[in-house]
């Protein structure tokens, strides 16, 4: 996928994955980049998260980002912290950057194993030489249990471009949704404005995404701007949100063991926050995920999830629907269970609820729960 102006990326194989798949990604710009960060709320966090937060607090621009997959470099003590710093140093050296602080870091993979820094450092010059204006190799290099790479693009009316790349399949749950996401744009926006709008974008997209209820230790969503093309800021935020929503849906569709993408659409909320919370709770319910996998139109589970979400609803007027068929409206509605079950066998499943308490809406995305999810995670390190 063609990148915005001012960006080059690459992906190469350093050899730290047993699968032999590419595992080292590099992002570079010859220009100082404005950037913003949202990262995991997990109190156990990897050095890459802590280091990027420190760089964020410093308020300076950056020039590059290095990411490895196959090893999370988390819970490795002081050695892990220095390994992360050395990873940034190897990238800075390969890119001939004067300051290691110009490089952000990201890691993803198994927790508690020492980062194999030597092969990563040895592969860094190859990654620098392979830099190009297409996102595909980078998107491949950041994957772990993903079955497909995830890339999305949008173009603004003035010609500015937004390209997002993400990885995520398991350990996916809101605040922040567990994944790595890197969004690049050449739209002109100052760093202060970018940092003001980026949390709103993440709240409307990745924080409405859940696969299994587990929030990881390494997750981050980063947006970077080269500022090469003039752009309307309202349009830019809309484009960033569109790109991130589409990436979130790709992650949900590729959830570990998933066979179906679940979209939960809530209307009639007292506030946007409550509508989104109700949608997230429904999307994250293992009972509902299991019912969707089995094509069981068990609307009671949706109603129960809404009740425990904390969102205010008017039970006498609440409406619940599956695949466009109304199943409940202040009381059970007669419906053709066999027909709804047949429709639930489709790859895209829509669950709807009207809380009848206001005018706000919210949407969340998840996937079904299959036996394959258990198999993948039972064998993850063995």
C-alpha positions, 0 to 999 in steps of 0.5 A, a space after each residue: 500500500 502506497 505510503 504518505 509523503 515523507 515515510 519509508 518502511 521495511 520488513 525483514 527476517 532477523 531469525 528470532 521466530 521459529 516459523 522463519 517469518 519476517 520479524 523486524 520492521 523499520 519506519 523512517 522519515 527524513 523529516 521530524 515527525 509530529 506524533 501521538 501515543 495511546 498505550 496499554 493500561 496494564 500495570 505490567 508493561 514492557 520497556 518499549 511502552 515505558 520508553 515511548 511514554 517517556 519520549 512522549 512526555 518530553 514533547 519532542 518530534 521523532 524520526 523513526 520507529 523499530 518493531 520486532 515480533 516474536 518476543 515481547 521483551 517484557 518482565 525481563 528486569 533491567 536487562 530487558 530495559 537495556 535490550 530495548 534501548 540497544 534495539 533503538 540504538 541499533 536502529 539509529 546507527 543503521 539510519 545514521 541518526 545522531 540521537 537514539 531518542 529519535 527512535 521509538 520502539 515496539 515489541 510483540 510476542 512471548 512474555 518473559 523471554 530475553 530479547 535476542 538482540 544480536 540477530 536483530 542488530 545484525 539485521 538492522 542494516 538490511 532493514 535500513 537498505 530495504 526501506 521503501 514507500 510501500 507498507 506491505 513488508 512492514 505489515 508482515 513483519 509485525 505479525 504474531 498469531 495473525 493469519 493476515 496482515 492488516 493495512 488500511 488507507 484513506 485520502 483527504 480531499 486536499 490530497 493528504 494521505 492516511 495509511 494505517 498498519 496494525 497487528 492483533 489477533 489474541 489478547 485483545 480488549 479495550 483500554 487500550 485494545 491490545 494490539 500494535 497500530 502505526 498510522 502515518 499521514 502527510 497531513 499538516 498538523 501540529 503536535 499539540 493538535 495531533 495529541 489532542 485528537 488522537 485519544 478521541 480516535 482511539 476511543 472510537 475505534 480500538 477501545 471498542 474492540 475486544 477478542 478475549 478480554 485480556 489486555 496485553 503488556 506491550 500494546 500501543 497505537 501511534 500516529 505520525 505526521 510528516 506535515 507535507 500536505 495541507 489538510 482540514 483538521 476536521 477532515 483529518 480526524 474523520 479520516 484517522 477515525 475511519 482508518 482505525 475503525 476499519 483496522 479494528 474490524 480487521 483485527 476482530 475478524 482475525 481474532 484467534 480461532 474466529 470464524 465470524 466478525 461480530 458488530 454490536 450496534 447500540 442506540 438509545 443510550 443516555 450518553 455516548 459513553 454508556 452506549 459504547 460501554 453497553 456495546 463493548 460488554 455485549 461484544 466481550 461476553 463469552 456467552 454471547 460469543 459462544 452463542 454466535 459461534 453455535 448460531 444460537 439466537 439466545 437474545 437473553 444473553 444480550 439483555 443480561 450483558 446490557 444489564 451488567 454493563 452499567 448503561 441505563 436502559 428502559 427495560 419496558 421499551 428495550 429492543 434486541 435484534 439479531 441479523 436484522 430480526 427483532 427478538 425482544 421489545 419490552 418482552 419476548 417477540 415471536 420469531 422464526 428461530 430456525 431462520 435466525 439461526 441460519 442467518 447467524 451462520 454468516 461470517 458477518 453477524 450484527 447484534 443490535 440493541 435500543 436502550 430506549 433511554 436517550 439519543 446516543 449511539 455506540 458500536 463495538 466489534 468482536 468475534 465468536 469463541 471457537 474451540 480453535 481459540 483454546 487450541 492456539 492458546 493452550 499450545 502458545 509456548 509449547 
